[in-house]
Amino acid sequence: MSDDQYHGVLGHSGGLSGQATGGRKLSPRSVRKAYVILSQVLGHAVKSRRLGANPAVGVPLPKAVPTDHVYLDDMEVEALANAAGVYRVFILLLAYTGLRWDEASA
């Protein structure tokens, strides 16, 4: 792999963490997701012998920033459920059982 290939991928991932469409910065998590997709595409190109090596291997990525979880108290859950109208019971099910959306809607 040439230095140009490596620096091209590095520049691409660095560009993602810089400016996104609309002038907003992408979060480190979004940059990492985009990198995974790019790396998989390039990996497939290596397997199909269109590239000799995956230039995305070893590219430094921004550190993921841990976020604080926000939990609703009982009064907030009740207010949300009441505001949900016909979905009141569904909101209460999600809030008090810990089911995820796909589990509860299945």
N, CA, C and O atoms as a MOPAC input file, in Angstrom:
PM7 MOZYME 1SCF
protein

 N      0.85700 1    -1.17300 1     0.00000 1
 C      0.00000 1     0.00000 1     0.00000 1
 C      0.90200 1     1.23400 1     0.00000 1
 O      1.87500 1     1.32300 1     0.74800 1
 N      0.55100 1     2.15700 1    -0.84400 1
 C      1.36400 1     3.36600 1    -0.92800 1
 C      0.96900 1     4.36000 1     0.15200 1
 O     -0.12100 1     4.28700 1     0.72100 1
 N      1.87400 1     5.28500 1     0.42100 1
 C      1.58100 1     6.33500 1     1.39900 1
 C      0.40300 1     7.19800 1     0.94900 1
 O     -0.36200 1     7.70000 1     1.77200 1
 N      0.26700 1     7.36300 1    -0.38000 1
 C     -0.84400 1     8.16400 1    -0.88900 1
 C     -2.18900 1     7.54800 1    -0.53400 1
 O     -3.13000 1     8.25500 1    -0.17300 1
 N     -2.27300 1     6.20900 1    -0.64000 1
 C     -3.53100 1     5.54200 1    -0.29200 1
 C     -3.84300 1     5.73800 1     1.19000 1
 O     -4.96500 1     6.08900 1     1.55500 1
 N     -2.84300 1     5.50800 1     2.04000 1
 C     -3.04800 1     5.63200 1     3.48500 1
 C     -3.45400 1     7.05300 1     3.84700 1
 O     -4.40300 1     7.25700 1     4.60400 1
 N     -2.74500 1     8.03000 1     3.31100 1
 C     -3.05400 1     9.42100 1     3.64200 1
 C     -4.39100 1     9.85800 1     3.04600 1
 O     -5.04900 1    10.75300 1     3.57700 1
 N     -4.79100 1     9.21900 1     1.93700 1
 C     -6.11000 1     9.51400 1     1.37100 1
 C     -7.21800 1     9.08800 1     2.31000 1
 O     -8.17700 1     9.83200 1     2.51800 1
 N     -7.09700 1     7.90000 1     2.87900 1
 C     -8.10300 1     7.42500 1     3.83500 1
 C     -8.02800 1     8.25000 1     5.10200 1
 O     -9.05400 1     8.61800 1     5.67400 1
 N     -6.81400 1     8.54200 1     5.54100 1
 C     -6.63900 1     9.35200 1     6.74400 1
 C     -7.27200 1    10.72200 1     6.53500 1
 O     -7.93700 1    11.24700 1     7.42800 1
 N     -7.06700 1    11.29100 1     5.37100 1
 C     -7.66600 1    12.58900 1     5.06200 1
 C     -9.17600 1    12.51300 1     5.01200 1
 O     -9.86500 1    13.44300 1     5.43100 1
 N     -9.69700 1    11.39900 1     4.49600 1
 C    -11.14500 1    11.23000 1     4.42400 1
 C    -11.73600 1    11.14200 1     5.82500 1
 O    -12.72100 1    11.81900 1     6.11900 1
 N    -11.15600 1    10.32400 1     6.69000 1
 C    -11.70500 1    10.19700 1     8.04100 1
 C    -11.50100 1    11.48500 1     8.82900 1
 O    -12.34700 1    11.85300 1     9.64400 1
 N    -10.39200 1    12.16700 1     8.59500 1
 C    -10.17400 1    13.45000 1     9.25000 1
 C    -11.15400 1    14.49700 1     8.76500 1
 O    -11.58800 1    15.35900 1     9.52900 1
 N    -11.50600 1    14.41800 1     7.47400 1
 C    -12.49300 1    15.33000 1     6.92100 1
 C    -13.86900 1    15.09300 1     7.50800 1
 O    -14.64700 1    16.03100 1     7.68400 1
 N    -14.16900 1    13.84600 1     7.80900 1
 C    -15.45600 1    13.54000 1     8.42600 1
 C    -15.57100 1    14.17300 1     9.79600 1
 O    -16.63400 1    14.66500 1    10.17500 1
 N    -14.46700 1    14.15900 1    10.54600 1
 C    -14.53300 1    14.73500 1    11.88600 1
 C    -14.47300 1    16.25400 1    11.83700 1
 O    -14.74700 1    16.92800 1    12.83000 1
 N    -14.11200 1    16.78900 1    10.67300 1
 C    -14.07400 1    18.23400 1    10.52000 1
 C    -15.43600 1    18.79000 1    10.19000 1
 O    -16.20100 1    19.13700 1    11.09000 1
 N    -15.75000 1    18.87800 1     8.92300 1
 C    -17.01200 1    19.48000 1     8.51100 1
 C    -17.85900 1    18.47100 1     7.75100 1
 O    -17.35200 1    17.75600 1     6.88600 1
 N    -19.13200 1    18.41200 1     8.06700 1
 C    -20.08700 1    17.57900 1     7.34900 1
 C    -20.94400 1    18.47800 1     6.47200 1
 O    -20.79600 1    19.70000 1     6.49300 1
 N    -21.80700 1    17.89200 1     5.73100 1
 C    -22.71700 1    18.66700 1     4.90000 1
 C    -23.51100 1    19.62100 1     5.77800 1
 O    -24.03100 1    19.23000 1     6.82300 1
 N    -23.59900 1    20.84500 1     5.35800 1
 C    -24.34500 1    21.83300 1     6.12900 1
 C    -23.48700 1    22.56300 1     7.14700 1
 O    -24.00500 1    23.38000 1     7.90700 1
 N    -22.19300 1    22.29100 1     7.18100 1
 C    -21.30200 1    22.99700 1     8.08500 1
 C    -21.27500 1    22.48300 1     9.50700 1
 O    -20.62900 1    23.08900 1    10.36200 1
 N    -21.96700 1    21.36800 1     9.79300 1
 C    -21.95500 1    20.80700 1    11.14200 1
 C    -20.84100 1    19.78000 1    11.26700 1
 O    -20.52500 1    19.07600 1    10.30800 1
 N    -20.25500 1    19.69700 1    12.43800 1
 C    -19.25600 1    18.66500 1    12.69200 1
 C    -19.95600 1    17.34500 1    12.99400 1
 O    -21.00100 1    17.31100 1    13.64400 1
 N    -19.35800 1    16.26000 1    12.50700 1
 C    -19.88300 1    14.94400 1    12.84200 1
 C    -19.30500 1    14.51200 1    14.18300 1
 O    -18.17000 1    14.84400 1    14.52600 1
 N    -20.09200 1    13.77900 1    14.91900 1
 C    -19.62700 1    13.26600 1    16.20000 1
 C    -18.60200 1    12.16300 1    15.95700 1
 O    -18.59000 1    11.55400 1    14.88700 1
 N    -17.74100 1    11.90200 1    16.94100 1
 C    -16.78900 1    10.79900 1    16.79300 1
 C    -17.48900 1     9.47400 1    16.49000 1
 O    -16.95800 1     8.65200 1    15.74200 1
 N    -18.65000 1     9.26500 1    17.05200 1
 C    -19.39100 1     8.02300 1    16.79800 1
 C    -19.80400 1     7.92500 1    15.32800 1
 O    -19.70200 1     6.85500 1    14.72800 1
 N    -20.26900 1     9.03000 1    14.74700 1
 C    -20.65900 1     9.03900 1    13.33800 1
 C    -19.45200 1     8.81400 1    12.43600 1
 O    -19.54700 1     8.11700 1    11.42700 1
 N    -18.32200 1     9.40300 1    12.80000 1
 C    -17.09600 1     9.20500 1    12.03200 1
 C    -16.69800 1     7.73600 1    12.07400 1
 O    -16.31300 1     7.16800 1    11.05200 1
 N    -16.78900 1     7.12500 1    13.23300 1
 C    -16.42500 1     5.71000 1    13.38000 1
 C    -17.35500 1     4.81700 1    12.55900 1
 O    -16.90300 1     3.85000 1    11.94500 1
 N    -18.64900 1     5.13400 1    12.54400 1
 C    -19.59900 1     4.35400 1    11.75100 1
 C    -19.26400 1     4.45100 1    10.25800 1
 O    -19.26100 1     3.44400 1     9.55000 1
 N    -18.98400 1     5.66500 1     9.79300 1
 C    -18.63500 1     5.85800 1     8.38200 1
 C    -17.33100 1     5.11900 1     8.04900 1
 O    -17.19700 1     4.53800 1     6.97200 1
 N    -16.38200 1     5.14800 1     8.97700 1
 C    -15.11100 1     4.45600 1     8.77200 1
 C    -15.32600 1     2.94300 1     8.65200 1
 O    -14.70600 1     2.29300 1     7.81100 1
 N    -16.19300 1     2.39000 1     9.48500 1
 C    -16.45800 1     0.94500 1     9.43800 1
 C    -16.99400 1     0.56100 1     8.06300 1
 O    -16.56900 1    -0.44100 1     7.48800 1
 N    -17.91500 1     1.34300 1     7.54200 1
 C    -18.48900 1     1.05400 1     6.22600 1
 C    -17.41300 1     1.16000 1     5.15200 1
 O    -17.29200 1     0.27400 1     4.30500 1
 N    -16.63400 1     2.23300 1     5.18000 1
 C    -15.55500 1     2.40700 1     4.21100 1
 C    -14.56200 1     1.25700 1     4.29600 1
 O    -14.14100 1     0.72400 1     3.26900 1
 N    -14.19100 1     0.87800 1     5.49100 1
 C    -13.24000 1    -0.20700 1     5.67900 1
 C    -13.79000 1    -1.53200 1     5.15200 1
 O    -13.05100 1    -2.32400 1     4.56600 1
 N    -15.07800 1    -1.77000 1     5.35900 1
 C    -15.68600 1    -2.99900 1     4.85000 1
 C    -15.71700 1    -3.02300 1     3.32800 1
 O    -15.45900 1    -4.06100 1     2.71800 1
 N    -16.03000 1    -1.89500 1     2.71700 1
 C    -16.04400 1    -1.81000 1     1.25800 1
 C    -14.64200 1    -2.06300 1     0.70800 1
 O    -14.47100 1    -2.82500 1    -0.24400 1
 N    -13.64200 1    -1.42000 1     1.31200 1
 C    -12.26800 1    -1.62200 1     0.86500 1
 C    -11.80500 1    -3.05300 1     1.13100 1
 O    -11.05100 1    -3.61900 1     0.34100 1
 N    -12.25600 1    -3.63800 1     2.24300 1
 C    -11.93600 1    -5.02800 1     2.53700 1
 C    -12.50200 1    -5.96400 1     1.48700 1
 O    -11.85400 1    -6.93600 1     1.09900 1
 N    -13.71100 1    -5.67100 1     1.02800 1
 C    -14.30700 1    -6.48100 1    -0.04200 1
 C    -13.50000 1    -6.33400 1    -1.33100 1
 O    -13.31300 1    -7.30300 1    -2.06700 1
 N    -13.02500 1    -5.12300 1    -1.59700 1
 C    -12.19800 1    -4.90500 1    -2.79000 1
 C    -10.90200 1    -5.71200 1    -2.70700 1
 O    -10.41300 1    -6.19700 1    -3.72700 1
 N    -10.35100 1    -5.85700 1    -1.52200 1
 C     -9.14000 1    -6.67100 1    -1.33800 1
 C     -9.46600 1    -8.13600 1    -1.60400 1
 O     -8.72500 1    -8.81900 1    -2.31100 1
 N    -10.58000 1    -8.62400 1    -1.03700 1
 C    -10.97100 1   -10.02200 1    -1.22800 1
 C    -11.22800 1   -10.34200 1    -2.70100 1
 O    -10.93100 1   -11.44200 1    -3.16800 1
 N    -11.78300 1    -9.36900 1    -3.42700 1
 C    -12.06400 1    -9.58600 1    -4.84800 1
 C    -10.86400 1    -9.22300 1    -5.72500 1
 O    -10.96400 1    -9.17900 1    -6.95100 1
 N     -9.74700 1    -8.96800 1    -5.08200 1
 C     -8.46400 1    -8.70400 1    -5.74800 1
 C     -8.46800 1    -7.46100 1    -6.64000 1
 O     -7.76600 1    -7.40000 1    -7.64900 1
 N     -9.26100 1    -6.49000 1    -6.25100 1
 C     -9.23300 1    -5.19700 1    -6.94500 1
 C     -8.23300 1    -4.25000 1    -6.27900 1
 O     -7.73800 1    -3.30800 1    -6.89900 1
 N     -7.94800 1    -4.52100 1    -5.00200 1
 C     -6.92100 1    -3.79000 1    -4.25700 1
 C     -5.97200 1    -4.80100 1    -3.63800 1
 O     -6.37200 1    -5.90700 1    -3.27400 1
 N     -4.70800 1    -4.40600 1    -3.52200 1
 C     -3.72400 1    -5.29100 1    -2.91100 1
 C     -3.81200 1    -5.30400 1    -1.39400 1
 O     -3.51200 1    -6.31700 1    -0.76100 1
 N     -4.21800 1    -4.19800 1    -0.81300 1
 C     -4.32500 1    -4.08100 1     0.64300 1
 C     -5.40900 1    -3.07200 1     0.97000 1
 O     -5.75600 1    -2.22200 1     0.15000 1
 N     -5.93600 1    -3.17800 1     2.17700 1
 C     -6.97700 1    -2.26300 1     2.62500 1
 C     -6.30800 1    -1.00400 1     3.18800 1
 O     -5.69500 1    -1.05700 1     4.25500 1
 N     -6.41900 1     0.11900 1     2.48500 1
 C     -5.76200 1     1.34200 1     2.96500 1
 C     -6.40200 1     1.92400 1     4.22800 1
 O     -5.85500 1     2.85300 1     4.82300 1
 N     -7.54000 1     1.39400 1     4.63600 1
 C     -8.19600 1     1.91000 1     5.84200 1
 C     -7.65500 1     1.27100 1     7.11700 1
 O     -7.94800 1     1.74200 1     8.21600 1
 N     -6.87900 1     0.21800 1     6.98600 1
 C     -6.33400 1    -0.46600 1     8.16100 1
 C     -5.32700 1     0.44300 1     8.85500 1
 O     -4.41800 1     0.97600 1     8.21800 1
 N     -5.49300 1     0.61700 1    10.15100 1
 C     -4.53900 1     1.39100 1    10.94100 1
 C     -4.78400 1     2.88300 1    10.97100 1
 O     -3.97600 1     3.62500 1    11.52800 1
 N     -5.87600 1     3.34200 1    10.38800 1
 C     -6.17600 1     4.77800 1    10.39900 1
 C     -6.64000 1     5.15400 1    11.80600 1
 O     -7.55400 1     4.52100 1    12.33500 1
 N     -6.03300 1     6.16700 1    12.42100 1
 C     -6.47600 1     6.57400 1    13.76400 1
 C     -7.85400 1     7.22200 1    13.70300 1
 O     -8.13400 1     8.04500 1    12.83100 1
 N     -8.69100 1     6.84100 1    14.63000 1
 C    -10.05600 1     7.35900 1    14.68000 1
 C    -10.24700 1     8.21300 1    15.92300 1
 O     -9.55000 1     8.03500 1    16.92200 1
 N    -11.19400 1     9.14100 1    15.85900 1
 C    -11.45700 1     9.95900 1    17.04800 1
 C    -12.00600 1     9.10200 1    18.17600 1
 O    -12.71400 1     8.12300 1    17.93900 1
 N    -11.68300 1     9.46800 1    19.37700 1
 C    -12.16200 1     8.74200 1    20.55400 1
 C    -13.65900 1     8.98100 1    20.72800 1
 O    -14.15100 1    10.09900 1    20.57600 1
 N    -14.36000 1     7.91500 1    21.04500 1
 C    -15.78800 1     8.04200 1    21.32500 1
 C    -15.96200 1     8.72300 1    22.68000 1
 O    -15.30200 1     8.38000 1    23.66100 1
 N    -16.85500 1     9.68000 1    22.70400 1
 C    -17.11000 1    10.42600 1    23.92700 1
 C    -18.28900 1     9.78200 1    24.65600 1
 O    -19.38700 1     9.70900 1    24.10300 1
 N    -18.08100 1     9.31900 1    25.87800 1
 C    -19.20500 1     8.71900 1    26.59900 1
 C    -20.27200 1     9.77300 1    26.90700 1
 O    -19.96200 1    10.91200 1    27.25800 1
 N    -21.51300 1     9.36900 1    26.76700 1
 C    -22.60200 1    10.30500 1    27.04500 1
 C    -23.34300 1     9.87100 1    28.31200 1
 O    -23.38200 1     8.69000 1    28.65600 1
 N    -23.91200 1    10.83100 1    28.97500 1
 C    -24.69600 1    10.54400 1    30.16300 1
 C    -26.07200 1    10.02800 1    29.74900 1
 O    -26.68400 1    10.54700 1    28.81500 1
 N    -26.54100 1     9.02100 1    30.43800 1
 C    -27.87900 1     8.50100 1    30.18900 1
 C    -28.88300 1     9.35500 1    30.94700 1
 O    -28.63600 1     9.79100 1    32.07100 1
 N    -30.00400 1     9.57800 1    30.31100 1
 C    -31.06900 1    10.36600 1    30.92800 1
 C    -32.21500 1     9.41500 1    31.25600 1
 O    -32.70300 1     8.70100 1    30.38000 1
 N    -32.63600 1     9.40700 1    32.49000 1
 C    -33.72600 1     8.54300 1    32.93500 1
 C    -34.87600 1     9.40200 1    33.42000 1
 O    -34.67400 1    10.42500 1    34.07500 1
 N    -36.07300 1     8.98000 1    33.09400 1
 C    -37.26300 1     9.69300 1    33.55100 1
 C    -37.68400 1     9.16400 1    34.92100 1
 O    -37.59400 1     7.96700 1    35.19400 1
 N    -38.14100 1    10.07100 1    35.76900 1
 C    -38.70100 1     9.60300 1    37.04800 1
 C    -40.16500 1     9.22400 1    36.81900 1
 O    -40.68500 1     9.39400 1    35.71600 1
 N    -40.82700 1     8.71400 1    37.85500 1
 C    -42.20000 1     8.22100 1    37.71200 1
 C    -43.16100 1     9.29900 1    37.21200 1
 O    -44.03300 1     9.02600 1    36.38700 1
 N    -42.99800 1    10.50600 1    37.70900 1
 C    -43.90100 1    11.59200 1    37.30000 1
 C    -43.69800 1    11.94500 1    35.83300 1
 O    -44.66400 1    12.21100 1    35.11700 1
 N    -42.45700 1    11.94800 1    35.38900 1
 C    -42.16900 1    12.26300 1    33.98500 1
 C    -42.70300 1    11.16000 1    33.06500 1
 O    -43.22100 1    11.44900 1    31.98600 1
 N    -42.57700 1     9.90500 1    33.48800 1
 C    -43.11200 1     8.79000 1    32.69700 1
 C    -44.62200 1     8.92000 1    32.57400 1
 O    -45.17800 1     8.74200 1    31.49000 1
 N    -45.28300 1     9.22800 1    33.67500 1
 C    -46.73500 1     9.39600 1    33.64600 1
 C    -47.14400 1    10.54200 1    32.72200 1
 O    -48.10100 1    10.40900 1    31.95900 1
 N    -46.43300 1    11.65500 1    32.78600 1
 C    -46.74000 1    12.80200 1    31.92500 1
 C    -46.54100 1    12.43800 1    30.45700 1
 O    -47.35600 1    12.80300 1    29.61000 1
 N    -45.46900 1    11.72600 1    30.15700 1
 C    -45.21000 1    11.30200 1    28.78200 1
 C    -46.28700 1    10.34000 1    28.30700 1
 O    -46.79800 1    10.47900 1    27.19500 1
 N    -46.63400 1     9.37400 1    29.13500 1
 C    -47.65900 1     8.39600 1    28.76800 1
 C    -49.00600 1     9.06900 1    28.54300 1
 O    -49.71500 1     8.73200 1    27.59500 1
 N    -49.36200 1    10.00500 1    29.39500 1
 C    -50.63200 1    10.71900 1    29.23500 1
 C    -50.63800 1    11.55100 1    27.95800 1
 O    -51.67100 1    11.66600 1    27.29900 1
 N    -49.49900 1    12.12900 1    27.60600 1
 C    -49.40300 1    12.93700 1    26.39000 1
 C    -49.42400 1    12.06500 1    25.13100 1
 O    -49.70700 1    12.56100 1    24.04000 1
 N    -49.12900 1    10.77800 1    25.27700 1
 C    -49.07100 1     9.87400 1    24.12600 1
 C    -50.44800 1     9.41400 1    23.66400 1
 O    -50.56600 1     8.75500 1    22.63000 1
 N    -51.47600 1     9.75000 1    24.40700 1
 C    -52.84200 1     9.40700 1    23.99800 1
 C    -53.07200 1     7.91100 1    23.92500 1
 O    -52.93200 1     7.20700 1    24.92500 1
 N    -53.42700 1     7.41500 1    22.73100 1
 C    -53.76300 1     5.99900 1    22.58000 1
 C    -52.55500 1     5.08300 1    22.79600 1
 O    -52.72700 1     3.87600 1    22.96600 1
 N    -51.35800 1     5.62700 1    22.79300 1
 C    -50.14500 1     4.83300 1    23.00800 1
 C    -49.69100 1     4.82400 1    24.47300 1
 O    -48.57600 1     4.40200 1    24.77900 1
 N    -50.55200 1     5.28400 1    25.36100 1
 C    -50.22100 1     5.39000 1    26.78200 1
 C    -49.70600 1     4.07200 1    27.35400 1
 O    -48.66400 1     4.03300 1    28.00700 1
 N    -50.43700 1     3.01000 1    27.10500 1
 C    -50.06000 1     1.70200 1    27.66200 1
 C    -48.72000 1     1.24600 1    27.08300 1
 O    -47.89800 1     0.66100 1    27.78700 1
 N    -48.51100 1     1.51700 1    25.80700 1
 C    -47.24700 1     1.13200 1    25.16700 1
 C    -46.07000 1     1.86400 1    25.80800 1
 O    -45.02900 1     1.26100 1    26.06600 1
 N    -46.23400 1     3.15900 1    26.06400 1
 C    -45.18400 1     3.94300 1    26.71900 1
 C    -44.89800 1     3.39900 1    28.10700 1
 O    -43.73800 1     3.27800 1    28.50200 1
 N    -45.94300 1     3.07000 1    28.84800 1
 C    -45.75900 1     2.50800 1    30.19100 1
 C    -45.04500 1     1.15300 1    30.11900 1
 O    -44.18900 1     0.85700 1    30.95200 1
 N    -45.39300 1     0.34100 1    29.13600 1
 C    -44.72900 1    -0.94500 1    28.94900 1
 C    -43.23100 1    -0.74700 1    28.71100 1
 O    -42.40600 1    -1.41800 1    29.33000 1
 N    -42.89100 1     0.16000 1    27.82900 1
 C    -41.48300 1     0.42800 1    27.53500 1
 C    -40.74500 1     0.96900 1    28.75800 1
 O    -39.62500 1     0.55100 1    29.05200 1
 N    -41.37300 1     1.88500 1    29.45400 1
 C    -40.70400 1     2.54500 1    30.58100 1
 C    -40.46000 1     1.62100 1    31.75600 1
 O    -39.40300 1     1.68100 1    32.38500 1
 N    -41.41300 1     0.77700 1    32.05700 1
 C    -41.31400 1     0.00000 1    33.29300 1
 C    -40.80500 1    -1.43000 1    33.11900 1
 O    -40.50500 1    -2.10600 1    34.10300 1
 N    -40.70600 1    -1.89400 1    31.87400 1
 C    -40.18400 1    -3.24900 1    31.67000 1
 C    -38.75800 1    -3.25800 1    31.14300 1
 O    -38.05600 1    -4.26100 1    31.27000 1
 N    -38.32000 1    -2.14000 1    30.54600 1
 C    -36.97800 1    -2.09200 1    29.98300 1
 C    -36.88800 1    -2.71300 1    28.60000 1
 O    -35.79600 1    -2.87100 1    28.05300 1
 N    -38.04800 1    -3.06600 1    28.03000 1
 C    -38.03400 1    -3.60400 1    26.67800 1
 C    -37.56800 1    -2.54700 1    25.69200 1
 O    -37.83700 1    -1.35800 1    25.86400 1
 N    -36.87800 1    -2.98400 1    24.67600 1
 C    -36.50300 1    -2.07900 1    23.58900 1
 C    -37.65600 1    -2.00900 1    22.59800 1
 O    -38.56000 1    -2.84400 1    22.61000 1
 N    -37.60500 1    -0.99600 1    21.74100 1
 C    -38.68700 1    -0.74900 1    20.80100 1
 C    -38.99700 1    -1.98300 1    19.95900 1
 O    -40.16100 1    -2.36200 1    19.83000 1
 N    -37.97400 1    -2.61500 1    19.38500 1
 C    -38.22800 1    -3.75600 1    18.51100 1
 C    -38.78500 1    -4.95100 1    19.27300 1
 O    -39.57700 1    -5.71800 1    18.72400 1
 N    -38.38800 1    -5.11900 1    20.51600 1
 C    -38.90800 1    -6.21600 1    21.33700 1
 C    -40.38200 1    -5.99700 1    21.66100 1
 O    -41.18300 1    -6.92900 1    21.59200 1
 N    -40.73400 1    -4.77500 1    22.01000 1
 C    -42.09300 1    -4.47000 1    22.42800 1
 C    -43.04800 1    -4.44100 1    21.23700 1
 O    -44.22500 1    -4.77100 1    21.38900 1
 N    -42.57500 1    -4.05900 1    20.07900 1
 C    -43.46100 1    -3.94900 1    18.92000 1
 C    -43.57600 1    -5.24000 1    18.13500 1
 O    -44.35200 1    -5.30900 1    17.18200 1
 N    -42.82900 1    -6.25700 1    18.50700 1
 C    -42.86700 1    -7.52800 1    17.75700 1
 C    -44.14000 1    -8.29400 1    18.00900 1
 O    -44.32800 1    -9.37800 1    17.45700 1

